Amino acid sequence: MSKISALLKASHFGPTVLVTTIAFFFARHYWWEGPACVIAFGVFVGQLIVGWSNDLYDYQDDLSHQRMKKPLVAQKISFDELRRWTLWMIPFAFIANLLGPLGITGGLVYMLGIACGVSYNFYFKFTALSPLPYAVAFAALPSCIAISKEIMPPLWMWLGGAIFGVAAHFINVLKDMKKDQQSGIRGLPQRLGSIGSIIAAGVLITAGVMLLFYSR
């Protein structure tokens, strides 16, 4: 049980559950509860890959900052164990999404979002283009569900997803802003600083709400 708890915590469980819940409600709008649960499960296992790969890549940095809430740092699970779980979960996530209700096209769109999340962990978070993977991934999440029903995702869906995704990026880094800057992580939020990131998030959220309001 402790290993399962460590795996869930290493997945960044809060954001993982949030994204999975959003996916479920979108899926229930287009499908019914049964397929919606299957879609949500596929989304969940995809999010595990993003969270686990983040903790694997950040292990040395987390260790240097003594982030004891991280299971790897707290030695609740070993580096090799988490890496094995991640490598096993990648093909499983493809199977769960491409062979489920999302279908091949919808499943590939969702897995594109997962690839963006992983690319952020390994590359984009060090660059001024750090919002890009968030924009693509959050646009892909609702869009893949619409595509699964052979519906062209409307503008408000993918653009709204992208806007809120970038806003989430600016908000998400605030808690570790100073430590990230010390570690040489130079994503766009770190370049703007805490105040700049808060302003950017506020502007984006306002823009996203206005887009949704005027698109209805």
C-alpha distance (Angstrom), angle and dihedral (degrees) to the residues before:
residue distance angle dihedral
M1 . . .
S2 3.82 . .
K3 3.82 90.1 .
I4 3.79 91.3 52.1
S5 3.79 89.9 49.1
A6 3.81 90.3 50.0
L7 3.80 91.8 48.9
L8 3.78 91.9 50.3
K9 3.79 92.3 47.4
A10 3.81 91.4 48.1
S11 3.79 88.5 54.7
H12 3.83 89.2 65.6
F13 3.77 86.5 -110.1
G14 3.81 99.1 -159.6
P15 3.82 96.6 56.9
T16 3.81 90.1 38.2
V17 3.80 91.9 56.3
L18 3.81 91.2 44.0
V19 3.81 93.3 53.3
T20 3.81 91.1 44.1
T21 3.81 91.3 51.0
I22 3.80 92.2 49.7
A23 3.80 89.2 50.1
F24 3.80 91.4 50.5
F25 3.80 93.8 53.8
F26 3.80 92.4 46.1
A27 3.80 89.6 48.4
R28 3.79 92.6 48.3
H29 3.80 88.7 54.0
Y30 3.80 91.2 57.7
W31 3.80 100.0 29.4
W32 3.79 133.9 17.2
E33 3.80 129.4 -92.7
G34 3.81 97.0 -82.3
P35 3.82 98.7 56.9
A36 3.81 89.1 34.7
C37 3.81 89.8 61.1
V38 3.81 91.1 48.6
I39 3.81 90.9 49.5
A40 3.81 90.7 47.9
F41 3.81 89.9 51.3
G42 3.80 90.7 52.5
V43 3.79 90.2 49.1
F44 3.80 89.9 49.0
V45 3.80 95.1 53.9
G46 3.80 90.0 46.9
Q47 3.78 90.3 53.5
L48 3.80 89.5 51.7
I49 3.80 88.6 63.4
V50 3.79 92.2 52.7
G51 3.79 94.1 48.2
W52 3.78 96.3 43.3
S53 3.80 94.2 46.6
N54 3.79 88.6 51.1
D55 3.79 92.7 54.7
L56 3.80 91.6 45.0
Y57 3.79 93.5 51.7
D58 3.81 94.2 42.0
Y59 3.80 95.2 45.4
Q60 3.80 97.4 108.0
D61 3.79 92.4 43.5
D62 3.81 91.7 47.4
L63 3.79 88.6 49.2
S64 3.80 92.7 51.8
H65 3.81 90.8 50.9
Q66 3.82 91.6 43.6
R67 3.79 94.1 -126.1
M68 3.78 93.7 179.4
K69 3.80 92.2 177.2
K70 3.79 87.5 72.2
P71 3.84 110.1 91.7
L72 3.81 92.9 -138.9
V73 3.80 92.5 53.3
A74 3.80 91.7 44.0
Q75 3.84 88.3 49.3
K76 3.79 92.3 -123.9
I77 3.79 86.8 134.8
S78 3.79 131.6 11.9
F79 3.78 125.6 -113.8
D80 3.81 91.8 -118.0
E81 3.80 92.4 50.0
L82 3.78 92.8 51.9
R83 3.79 91.2 46.1
R84 3.82 91.1 51.9
W85 3.79 91.4 49.7
T86 3.80 90.1 49.6
L87 3.80 94.0 49.7
W88 3.80 90.6 48.2
M89 3.79 93.1 47.3
I90 3.82 95.0 54.7
P91 3.83 97.2 70.2
F92 3.80 90.4 36.2
A93 3.82 90.5 55.9
F94 3.80 91.1 50.7
I95 3.80 91.2 50.6
A96 3.81 93.9 45.0
N97 3.79 93.1 50.6
L98 3.80 103.8 35.5
L99 3.80 94.9 44.2
G100 3.81 94.8 40.9
P101 3.81 130.8 77.3
L102 3.81 91.8 -67.1
G103 3.79 89.4 69.1
I104 3.77 126.2 -155.8
T105 3.80 97.4 -56.6
G106 3.79 97.2 40.2
G107 3.79 90.9 42.7
L108 3.79 92.2 51.8
V109 3.81 90.9 48.9
Y110 3.79 89.9 53.2
M111 3.80 92.8 46.0
L112 3.81 87.9 51.2
G113 3.79 85.3 61.7
I114 3.80 90.2 50.9
A115 3.80 90.1 49.9
C116 3.80 87.9 52.8
G117 3.79 90.5 52.4
V118 3.79 91.7 51.6
S119 3.81 92.1 45.0
Y120 3.79 88.5 53.5
N121 3.80 90.1 54.6
F122 3.79 93.7 50.3
Y123 3.80 103.7 33.6
F124 3.78 123.7 -9.3
K125 3.80 98.3 61.4
F126 3.80 88.0 67.9
T127 3.81 93.3 55.3
A128 3.79 139.5 65.1
L129 3.81 86.7 -110.1
S130 3.80 91.6 68.1
P131 3.85 93.0 119.7
L132 3.82 91.8 59.2
P133 3.83 98.4 79.9
Y134 3.80 90.1 46.8
A135 3.79 90.9 51.6
V136 3.80 93.7 50.3
A137 3.81 95.3 41.7
F138 3.80 95.3 48.8
A139 3.80 91.1 45.2
A140 3.80 89.9 50.4
L141 3.81 95.3 51.3
P142 3.82 99.9 69.6
S143 3.79 93.2 26.2
C144 3.80 94.4 59.7
I145 3.80 89.8 56.5
A146 3.80 93.0 51.2
I147 3.80 89.5 46.8
S148 3.81 89.7 53.0
K149 3.82 86.9 66.3
E150 3.81 91.5 45.3
I151 3.80 91.2 -107.6
M152 3.79 120.4 140.2
P153 3.82 105.9 -123.0
P154 3.81 108.3 -112.8
L155 3.79 121.1 -124.2
W156 3.79 94.6 -105.4
M157 3.80 90.9 55.0
W158 3.78 102.4 53.7
L159 3.80 97.4 28.6
G160 3.79 91.8 44.8
G161 3.79 89.9 48.7
A162 3.79 90.6 50.8
I163 3.81 93.1 48.8
F164 3.80 94.6 48.2
G165 3.79 89.9 44.0
V166 3.79 92.4 56.6
A167 3.81 89.8 45.7
A168 3.81 88.5 53.2
H169 3.80 88.8 52.3
F170 3.80 92.6 55.8
I171 3.80 91.6 46.5
N172 3.80 95.1 44.5
V173 3.80 95.6 58.2
L174 3.80 96.3 49.9
K175 3.80 95.7 87.6
D176 3.83 92.9 55.7
M177 3.80 98.7 31.1
K178 3.81 98.3 120.5
K179 3.80 95.3 41.8
D180 3.80 91.1 47.7
Q181 3.79 90.6 52.0
Q182 3.81 89.8 49.8
S183 3.80 89.4 51.6
G184 3.79 92.7 52.8
I185 3.79 95.7 -108.4
R186 3.78 102.8 152.6
G187 3.77 106.5 -179.3
L188 3.78 118.7 149.2
P189 3.84 94.2 -90.7
Q190 3.80 91.4 52.3
R191 3.79 89.4 50.4
L192 3.80 91.7 50.6
G193 3.80 94.5 43.3
S194 3.79 128.3 -141.4
I195 3.80 97.5 -59.3
G196 3.78 93.2 45.2
S197 3.80 91.0 48.4
I198 3.80 92.6 50.4
I199 3.80 90.4 50.6
A200 3.80 91.6 47.0
A201 3.80 91.7 49.6
G202 3.80 91.4 48.7
V203 3.79 92.7 50.3
L204 3.80 92.0 47.4
I205 3.79 94.4 48.0
T206 3.80 90.0 49.4
A207 3.80 90.6 49.3
G208 3.80 91.3 48.0
V209 3.79 93.4 50.4
M210 3.80 91.2 48.0
L211 3.80 90.6 49.6
L212 3.79 91.7 52.4
F213 3.80 92.5 44.5
Y214 3.80 96.4 49.8
S215 3.81 94.1 40.5
R216 3.79 94.6 60.8
